[in-house]
Amino acid sequence: MAGILNNKERVIDFIMTEAGKRQAASGQMNIEFATATDYHTFYAASGSSGTGDPLGDVLIADDATKRIFFEATSRYQDTVVPELEGGTVLRGFKTADFSFGNLVIASGSSAARGFAQRVQLLSGPDITNDAGRALRGIATNFEDQRILGEVDRFSETNGFVLASVTGSFKLTDSTKMNKCQGSNSSPNIDGISSMFADGRFSHFSNFRYLPPVNTPSTGNPNGIPLGLYPELNEPSVTTWNELQEQLKSRPYFEATFSDTSAQNNIIGQFFEFSINSFEKLSVVDYGEFADDDPFRPGVRIFFVGKVKKDNDGSETFLNIFTVVFD
């Protein structure tokens, strides 16, 4: 349990979450954004503000110098982006109504040290029936951060509203899918290129074709190849038109934002709920491509799917669908 904060020595109190500790231990912690919250602020009515405010009473922050505060502590609401570890293992996390384990969802609340437990492991149709509530619970974790924001008073729109909140498309036996290379049979994992040859990963430096060369010199700034090494990687998509050509025969669903702000920061997560389990899908950020739209230039591409091992033990990315943010 957290102790009492010493307000004579500490003005700002913070801790690293469990996810942050794991990232710091592996050298992968990278702070990109910071937020402010008034979660621990106590507001009291001040009476008449004396400033000519037509509303009369206002709310101000009460004097906190003599108030007792607890030290910062980790809360389950700290997890708003559940992480996939190596081997596509989803680390456990919880919301107010659900506990998520590795492919398992438990509904209800629990208490430690011998108190009554009210936990129900979901299975069968219960998983799909509660899928919406479970996802809303993750969003509620974010809302419970009580992050402070601001309204752009010079913008005509500041909301964030989807024109449709659900969508679907059908896959049938006649739906065109990628066949195995050189074969007319249905796709199978052994006929799909492994991640190190998959063109969807070609833009990452550790997946690029890099044949060994001698040390570069003045006359040979790129070095001299040590031999002839065939490039087994799939060709990568380099233009938006090329990707459109690949996707044009696929079923799709289009969602539009009926109300947005001038600048949007979107968190997107993808989960699969099946009859026996649930799983967070892997996402490959393929980057941004230029298009011909003069009002909204550029599209951002994401490949969504699963990482599985083939019979040779090589990790293979199974692309389920492609997400385009325009």
C-alpha positions, 0 to 999 in steps of 0.5 A: 500500500502506498504511504503518505506523501511528504509535501515538504520534500516532494512537489511531484510524485510519480512511479513507473507502471509494471509495463514501464518497468519491463520496458526499462529493464529491456532497454525499450522504454521510450516516453513519447507523450505526457498528460496531466490530470486533476484526479487527486484535486479537490474542488470546492465552491468558492461563492461569488467570484468577485470578477464579474462572472455572470455565472456567480459561483465558480469552482476553484482548487482548494488550498492543498498545503495542509491536505493529506495525500497518498503516494502515487500507486499503480492502478489497473486503469494504468493499462489502456493498451494491453501489450503482446509479448514475444510469441504473441502472448498477451499479458494479463490486465483488467477493467472494472468488470473483467479480468483478461488472461492468456486467451481467457476472460473472467467476468465479475469482481474478486477479493483477496485474503479469504473474502468472497469471490464473484468470478465467472470464467467466460466460455462459449457464447458468453465470450462473444455476448460480452465482447462489447462490454469488455472492449468498453471496459478498456476504453473506460480505463482510459477515461478514468485517467481523467486527462486534462485537455483543451478546446480549440475555440477557433475551430468549428468542430472539436468532437470525435464521432463515428458515423457508424460504430459497427460494420461487417463484411462477408467472406464466402467460399468464392471470396478471392484469397491469396493462393500459395505461390506456384499452387492452385491449392488453398493457402496454408502456413507453409506456403506463406513467406516467413516474416524475414521474407515477407514484403510487409516487413521490408521497411524495417531495418532488421528485415531488409536485404543486406548482403555482406560487404567489405569495409567501405573505402574512398573508392567504394563507399558502399563496400564490395560484396563478398559474394552473390547472395540471392534476394529471397525477400518478397517485393515490397509495395512502394505506392498507394496505387499499387496497394489499391490494386492488390486490395480492389477485389477484397471485401471491405467496410468503410467508416467515416468520422462525422465530427473531428477536431483539427488534430486527431490522435487515435489509439486503435486496438484489434481483438478477436473474439471466438467461441472459446477464447479471445486474442489481441491481434498483431499490427504492422505499421507499414507507414504513410503513402502519398495520394492525390487528395489535395484536402487530406494528403497521405494515407496511413497503412496498417496490416492486422493479423496473427503471428504463427510458426510454420512446420519449420519453426519460422515465424509467419505473419498471417494478414487477416485484413488491412486498415487504411486511415485517410 
